[in-house]
């Protein structure tokens, strides 16, 4: 479940009030000396809403948030731009697609599936699994942030994506095949764990980033393919089962259980 649906105020406090607090601190600290300063705001592709055709999200795509989470992120984006316009606060802003990689908390789609395959638990897939997401290797996102921070233009927005659109069900099947090989299981064994569950409220159909601006203007592009990144991700979780056990047990369990979510 999207936690912003059950507790929207937590996301208002973090994403809206938190961002405005940081903006005020930056404005006060840089008063009269903003040259050489930069406020970097990292946002999400969810602010653009849901795609129902073959188009891609551009930096100029109109905002259309569909959940309390995406609405809170959209509001924070607007505050950053408003401070840039009103107070001349220097800023850059980026909107990224779904991240994946190591240390991802296992309420999220990919680590949840990896952990459940590892422990032979059901693999919950919303609806028919036809929702589409673009996946971005977390280390590529880090390099993109560094590039935008140092090379991006003041007041500019950059979309950061991995050029990796996958239906959720296709991604689960790919993970099952990788995990069967890694764990020495018979081909198709893990796929038997797939369980279709009732779709969550406000589940956007498709997100897809057009990252041509950052590539064209700043020279950034993803460094690895999704298949390579996914295998590295699987290898990390299999090599760090103690970490997985820690965050899915004890004091964390009440948080973890029942909080399955993916964007």
C-alpha positions in Angstrom: 0.0 0.0 0.0 1.1 3.6 -0.7 1.8 4.9 2.7 0.8 8.4 1.6 -2.7 7.2 1.2 -2.9 6.0 4.9 -0.9 9.0 6.3 -0.8 11.9 3.9 0.2 14.4 6.5 3.5 12.7 7.0 4.4 13.4 3.4 3.1 17.0 3.6 5.3 17.6 6.6 8.4 16.0 5.0 8.1 17.1 1.4 6.3 20.4 1.7 7.1 21.9 5.1 10.5 20.3 5.0 11.4 21.8 1.7 10.1 25.2 2.6 12.1 25.1 5.8 15.3 24.4 3.9 14.5 27.1 1.4 14.1 29.6 4.2 17.3 28.5 5.8 19.2 28.8 2.5 17.6 32.2 1.8 18.7 33.5 5.3 22.2 32.0 5.1 22.8 33.4 1.6 21.3 36.8 2.1 23.2 39.3 0.1 25.7 36.8 -1.2 23.9 34.3 -3.5 26.6 34.3 -6.1 28.2 30.8 -6.3 25.4 29.2 -4.3 22.9 26.6 -5.5 19.8 24.9 -4.0 19.4 21.5 -5.5 16.0 20.0 -5.3 15.5 16.3 -6.2 12.0 15.3 -7.2 10.1 12.5 -8.9 8.5 11.7 -12.3 5.3 11.1 -10.3 4.5 14.8 -10.4 3.6 14.5 -14.0 0.8 12.0 -13.4 0.1 8.8 -15.5 0.8 8.2 -19.1 -1.8 6.4 -21.1 -0.2 6.5 -24.6 3.3 6.1 -26.0 4.5 9.6 -25.0 7.3 10.4 -22.5 7.5 12.9 -19.6 9.4 16.1 -20.7 10.6 18.8 -18.5 7.7 20.9 -19.9 5.0 18.3 -19.2 2.2 19.8 -17.2 2.0 18.6 -13.6 -0.9 16.2 -12.8 -0.1 14.4 -9.5 -2.5 11.6 -8.7 -1.6 10.6 -5.1 -1.0 12.5 -1.8 2.7 11.6 -2.2 3.0 13.0 -5.7 1.0 16.0 -4.8 3.3 16.8 -1.9 6.3 16.4 -4.2 4.7 18.7 -6.9 4.0 21.3 -4.2 7.7 21.2 -3.1 8.8 21.7 -6.7 6.5 24.7 -7.1 7.9 26.2 -3.9 11.5 25.9 -5.1 10.6 27.6 -8.4 8.6 30.3 -6.5 11.6 31.1 -4.3 13.8 31.3 -7.3 11.4 33.7 -8.9 10.5 35.8 -5.8 13.8 35.8 -3.9 16.2 35.1 -6.8 17.3 32.0 -4.9 19.6 30.1 -7.3 18.3 26.5 -7.8 18.3 23.5 -10.1 15.7 20.8 -10.0 15.6 17.2 -11.3 12.8 14.7 -11.6 13.9 11.1 -11.7 12.3 7.7 -12.5 12.3 4.7 -10.2 15.6 4.0 -8.6 17.0 0.5 -7.9 20.2 -0.9 -6.4 21.7 -1.8 -3.0 20.4 -0.8 0.4 16.9 -0.2 -0.9 14.4 -0.9 2.0 12.4 -4.1 1.2 9.0 -2.5 1.2 9.9 -1.4 -2.3 9.2 -3.5 -5.4 12.5 -5.0 -6.4 14.0 -5.7 -3.0 10.7 -7.1 -1.8 10.6 -9.5 -4.7 14.2 -10.5 -4.2 13.7 -11.1 -0.5 10.5 -13.0 -1.0 12.0 -15.2 -3.7 14.9 -15.9 -1.4 12.6 -17.0 1.4 10.0 -18.7 -0.8 7.2 -16.3 0.2 4.4 -15.1 -2.1 5.3 -12.4 -4.7 2.4 -9.9 -4.5 1.7 -8.2 -7.9 -0.9 -5.5 -8.1 -3.8 -6.1 -10.5 -2.6 -7.8 -13.6 1.0 -6.5 -13.3 0.6 -4.3 -16.4 1.8 -1.0 -14.7 4.9 0.2 -16.4 7.9 1.9 -14.7 11.2 3.3 -16.0 14.1 2.0 -13.8 17.2 4.0 -13.0 20.4 2.4 -11.5 20.9 4.3 -8.2 24.6 4.9 -8.9 23.7 6.4 -12.3 21.3 8.7 -10.5 24.1 9.7 -8.1 26.3 10.6 -11.1 23.5 12.5 -12.7 22.9 14.5 -9.6 26.6 15.4 -9.4 26.5 16.4 -13.1 23.4 18.6 -12.7 24.8 20.2 -9.5 28.0 21.2 -11.1 27.0 21.7 -14.8 23.3 22.5 -14.8 22.0 25.9 -15.6 20.4 28.0 -12.8 16.6 27.7 -12.8 16.7 24.7 -15.0 14.9 21.3 -14.6 16.4 18.1 -15.8 14.6 14.7 -16.2 16.7 11.7 -15.2 15.7 8.3 -16.5 17.2 4.9 -17.2 15.6 4.2 -20.6 14.3 1.0 -19.0 10.6 0.6 -19.3 9.3 -2.6 -17.8 5.8 -4.0 -17.0 5.8 -5.1 -13.4 4.9 -8.6 -14.2 7.7 -8.9 -16.8 10.2 -7.6 -14.2 9.0 -10.1 -11.7 9.5 -13.0 -14.2 13.0 -11.7 -15.0 13.9 -11.6 -11.3 12.5 -15.1 -10.9 14.8 -16.4 -13.7 17.9 -14.6 -12.2 17.1 -15.8 -8.7 16.5 -19.4 -9.8 20.0 -19.4 -11.4 21.6 -17.8 -8.4 20.0 -20.1 -5.9 20.4 -23.2 -7.9 16.6 -23.8 -8.3 14.9 -25.4 -11.2 13.9 -22.9 -13.9 10.3 -21.7 -13.2 10.3 -22.6 -9.5 10.3 -19.1 -8.2 7.6 -18.0 -10.7 5.2 -20.3 -8.9 5.3 -17.8 -6.0 3.6 -15.0 -8.1 0.4 -14.0 -6.5 -2.0 -11.4 -8.0 -3.5 -9.0 -5.4 -6.1 -6.3 -5.5 -4.7 -3.1 -7.2 -4.0 -0.2 -4.9 -5.9 3.1 -5.0 -4.6 5.7 -7.4 -2.1 3.3 -9.0 -0.7 5.2 -12.1 -0.5 3.1 -15.2 2.8 4.2 -16.7 5.8 6.5 -16.0 8.4 7.1 -18.6 11.1 9.7 -18.7 12.6 11.5 -21.7 16.1 12.1 -20.5 17.4 13.6 -23.7 17.9 17.1 -22.3 20.4 16.1 -19.7 22.2 13.9 -22.2 22.2 16.6 -24.9 23.1 19.6 -22.7 25.2 18.0 -19.9 26.6 14.8 -21.5 25.1 12.4 -19.0 23.6 9.0 -19.8 23.1 5.7 -18.0 26.3 3.8 -17.6 24.9 0.2 -17.5 22.0 -1.7 -18.9 19.1 -2.7 -16.7 19.9 -6.4 -16.9 23.5 -5.7 -15.6 22.3 -3.4 -12.9 19.6 -5.8 -11.8 22.0 -8.7 -11.5 24.3 -6.5 -9.4 21.4 -5.6 -7.3 20.4 -9.3 -6.8 24.1 -10.1 -5.9 24.2 -7.4 -3.3 21.0 -8.6 -1.5 22.2 -12.2 -1.6 25.5 -11.2 -0.1 23.9 -9.1 2.6 21.2 -11.4 4.0 22.1 -10.3 7.5 21.1 -6.7 6.7 17.9 -8.0 5.1 17.0 -10.0 8.2 17.7 -7.0 10.4 15.4 -4.6 8.6 12.6 -7.1 8.2 12.5 -8.3 11.8 12.2 -7.1 15.3 11.4 -3.4 15.7 11.2 -3.0 11.9 8.6 -5.7 11.3 5.5 -3.7 12.2 6.6 -1.1 9.7 7.6 -3.6 7.1 4.7 -5.9 7.1 1.7 -4.7 5.2 3.6 -1.8 3.7 4.3 -3.3 0.2 4.5 -0.4 -2.2 5.9 0.3 -5.6 5.4 3.4 -7.7 
